[in-house]
Amino acid sequence: MAQQVSEFFEDFGYIGMFIHSFIDAIIFPIPAFFTQVSLSMLDPQSGIWLATVGYIACLLGTPVGYVIGKKLGEPVLNKFLKPKWVEKATESFTRNGEAAILIGAFTPIPFKVFTILSGCFHYSIWKLIGYAAIGRAVKFYVVGVAFYLFGQASEEFVTEYLTYFMAAIAVILIGLFYFKKKLDKKKKQQPESQENFVG
């Protein structure tokens, strides 16, 4: 199915890349990655331009996915989950949303999941767009630059090893967020300890 979808959008060139990437950030199940690779294989020198088109379209689609989550996501959650669970999930996503969004941008998990959840849990749309801008830039431009520099020879890296490369970045980010959280917790405990000592 992914191949059929990419072949369909491939016929429209840059416009197809834009449309696929836009709807990928909203609700479409097949990632725009497949169309980007197909078009880059046809013309490797256009790799960076294709990455730019896909990247911009993704950022434009992100707030649309957010609005869908905000308007439709919460009623569905409240219908199937207990209110306390929804409240806890909202609190958790609000507290750790930046980690989920940024790390999620490097995983095979469809990015639309994070745009919709962000709206559903009332996460800051500006933070969503900001972290999406960072994570999605890496994902689009690694593919684009690879094809631009190495041509069709980069197909094996992109199709077979890129997932592992992105997973490694995700693991590093998880570690960084973990240590940041521990450091912040330690900083909060220090003033409390000093107040108790003074008291």
C-alpha positions as CSV (number, residue, x, y, z in Angstrom):
1,M,0.0,0.0,0.0
2,A,2.8,2.4,0.9
3,Q,4.3,1.9,-2.6
4,Q,1.0,2.5,-4.3
5,V,0.4,5.7,-2.3
6,S,3.9,7.0,-3.0
7,E,3.5,6.2,-6.8
8,F,0.3,8.1,-6.8
9,F,1.8,11.3,-5.2
10,E,5.0,10.8,-7.2
11,D,3.0,11.7,-10.4
12,F,2.4,15.2,-9.0
13,G,6.0,15.9,-8.2
14,Y,6.5,18.7,-5.7
15,I,2.8,19.3,-5.3
16,G,2.4,15.6,-4.5
17,M,5.1,15.9,-1.9
18,F,3.4,18.9,-0.3
19,I,0.0,17.3,-0.2
20,H,1.3,14.0,1.2
21,S,3.4,15.7,3.9
22,F,0.5,18.0,4.8
23,I,-2.1,15.3,5.3
24,D,0.6,13.1,7.0
25,A,0.7,15.5,9.9
26,I,-3.1,15.4,10.2
27,I,-4.6,12.0,9.8
28,F,-3.2,10.1,6.7
29,P,-1.8,6.7,7.7
30,I,1.1,6.4,5.2
31,P,4.1,8.6,6.1
32,A,5.3,11.1,3.5
33,F,8.8,9.5,3.9
34,F,7.8,7.1,1.1
35,T,7.0,9.8,-1.4
36,Q,10.1,11.7,-0.5
37,V,12.3,8.7,-1.2
38,S,10.5,7.9,-4.5
39,L,10.8,11.4,-5.8
40,S,14.4,11.7,-4.6
41,M,15.3,8.5,-6.4
42,L,14.0,10.0,-9.7
43,D,16.0,13.2,-9.3
44,P,18.6,13.1,-6.4
45,Q,19.7,16.7,-7.1
46,S,16.2,17.8,-6.0
47,G,16.6,16.0,-2.6
48,I,17.0,19.2,-0.6
49,W,14.1,21.0,-2.3
50,L,11.9,18.0,-1.7
51,A,12.9,18.0,1.9
52,T,12.0,21.7,2.2
53,V,8.6,21.3,0.6
54,G,7.8,18.3,2.8
55,Y,9.0,20.1,5.9
56,I,7.0,23.3,5.3
57,A,3.9,21.2,4.5
58,C,4.3,19.2,7.7
59,L,4.6,22.4,9.8
60,L,1.5,23.8,8.1
61,G,-0.4,20.5,8.7
62,T,0.6,20.3,12.4
63,P,-1.8,23.0,13.8
64,V,-4.6,21.3,11.7
65,G,-4.0,18.0,13.5
66,Y,-3.9,19.9,16.7
67,V,-7.3,21.5,16.2
68,I,-8.8,18.0,15.3
69,G,-7.4,16.7,18.5
70,K,-8.8,19.6,20.5
71,K,-12.2,19.5,18.9
72,L,-12.8,15.7,18.6
73,G,-10.2,14.0,20.7
74,E,-11.4,15.0,24.2
75,P,-15.0,13.9,23.7
76,V,-13.9,10.5,22.5
77,L,-11.5,10.1,25.4
78,N,-14.1,11.1,27.9
79,K,-16.5,8.6,26.4
80,F,-14.2,5.6,26.7
81,L,-12.1,6.5,29.7
82,K,-12.7,7.5,33.3
83,P,-12.4,11.3,33.9
84,K,-9.6,10.7,36.4
85,W,-7.6,8.9,33.7
86,V,-8.1,11.7,31.2
87,E,-7.0,14.2,33.8
88,K,-3.9,12.2,34.7
89,A,-3.0,11.8,31.0
90,T,-3.5,15.5,30.4
91,E,-1.2,16.4,33.3
92,S,1.4,13.9,32.2
93,F,1.5,15.1,28.6
94,T,1.6,18.7,29.7
95,R,4.5,18.0,32.0
96,N,6.4,15.7,29.5
97,G,4.9,16.8,26.2
98,E,8.1,18.4,24.9
99,A,10.0,15.1,25.3
100,A,7.1,13.1,23.7
101,I,6.9,15.4,20.7
102,L,10.6,15.8,20.1
103,I,11.5,12.1,20.6
104,G,8.4,11.0,18.7
105,A,9.6,13.0,15.7
106,F,12.6,10.5,15.4
107,T,10.6,7.3,15.9
108,P,8.5,5.3,13.4
109,I,5.4,6.4,15.3
110,P,3.2,8.5,12.9
111,F,3.7,12.1,13.8
112,K,0.0,12.7,13.5
113,V,-0.4,10.8,16.8
114,F,1.5,13.6,18.6
115,T,-0.3,16.5,16.8
116,I,-3.7,15.1,17.7
117,L,-2.7,14.2,21.3
118,S,-1.3,17.7,21.8
119,G,-4.7,19.2,20.9
120,C,-6.6,16.6,22.9
121,F,-4.6,17.3,26.0
122,H,-4.5,21.1,25.5
123,Y,-0.7,21.2,25.1
124,S,0.7,24.5,24.0
125,I,0.4,24.7,20.2
126,W,3.4,27.0,20.0
127,K,5.6,24.4,21.8
128,L,4.2,21.7,19.6
129,I,5.1,23.6,16.4
130,G,8.5,24.5,17.9
131,Y,9.5,21.0,18.8
132,A,8.0,19.7,15.6
133,A,10.1,22.2,13.7
134,I,13.3,20.7,15.2
135,G,12.4,17.0,15.0
136,R,10.9,17.0,11.5
137,A,13.7,19.1,10.1
138,V,16.2,16.4,11.0
139,K,14.0,13.7,9.5
140,F,13.3,15.4,6.2
141,Y,16.7,16.9,5.7
142,V,18.7,13.7,6.5
143,V,17.0,12.1,3.6
144,G,17.2,15.1,1.3
145,V,20.9,15.8,2.0
146,A,21.8,12.1,1.6
147,F,20.3,11.9,-1.9
148,Y,21.7,15.3,-2.9
149,L,25.3,14.3,-1.9
150,F,25.3,10.6,-2.8
151,G,22.5,10.2,-5.3
152,Q,20.8,6.9,-5.8
153,A,23.6,5.1,-3.9
154,S,22.0,6.5,-0.6
155,E,18.8,4.5,-1.1
156,E,20.1,1.5,1.0
157,F,21.0,3.8,3.9
158,V,17.7,5.7,3.7
159,T,15.5,2.6,3.4
160,E,17.3,0.1,5.6
161,Y,19.4,2.0,8.1
162,L,17.7,5.4,8.6
163,T,15.3,3.9,11.2
164,Y,18.2,2.8,13.3
165,F,19.9,6.1,12.9
166,M,16.7,7.9,14.1
167,A,16.2,5.4,16.9
168,A,19.7,6.2,18.1
169,I,18.9,9.9,18.2
170,A,15.7,9.1,20.1
171,V,17.6,7.1,22.7
172,I,20.1,10.0,23.2
173,L,17.2,12.4,23.6
174,I,15.5,10.2,26.1
175,G,18.8,10.1,28.1
176,L,19.1,13.9,27.9
177,F,15.6,14.5,29.0
178,Y,16.0,12.0,31.9
179,F,19.1,13.7,33.2
180,K,17.5,17.2,32.8
181,K,14.5,16.0,34.8
182,K,16.8,14.6,37.5
183,L,18.8,17.8,37.6
184,D,15.7,20.0,37.9
185,K,14.4,17.8,40.7
186,K,17.7,18.1,42.5
187,K,17.7,21.9,42.1
188,K,14.1,22.0,43.6
189,Q,15.2,19.9,46.6
190,Q,18.2,22.1,47.5
191,P,16.2,25.3,48.4
192,E,13.8,23.1,50.4
193,S,16.7,21.6,52.3
194,Q,18.2,25.0,53.0
195,E,14.8,26.3,54.3
196,N,14.5,23.3,56.6
197,F,18.1,23.9,57.9
198,V,17.4,27.6,58.5
199,G,14.1,26.8,60.2
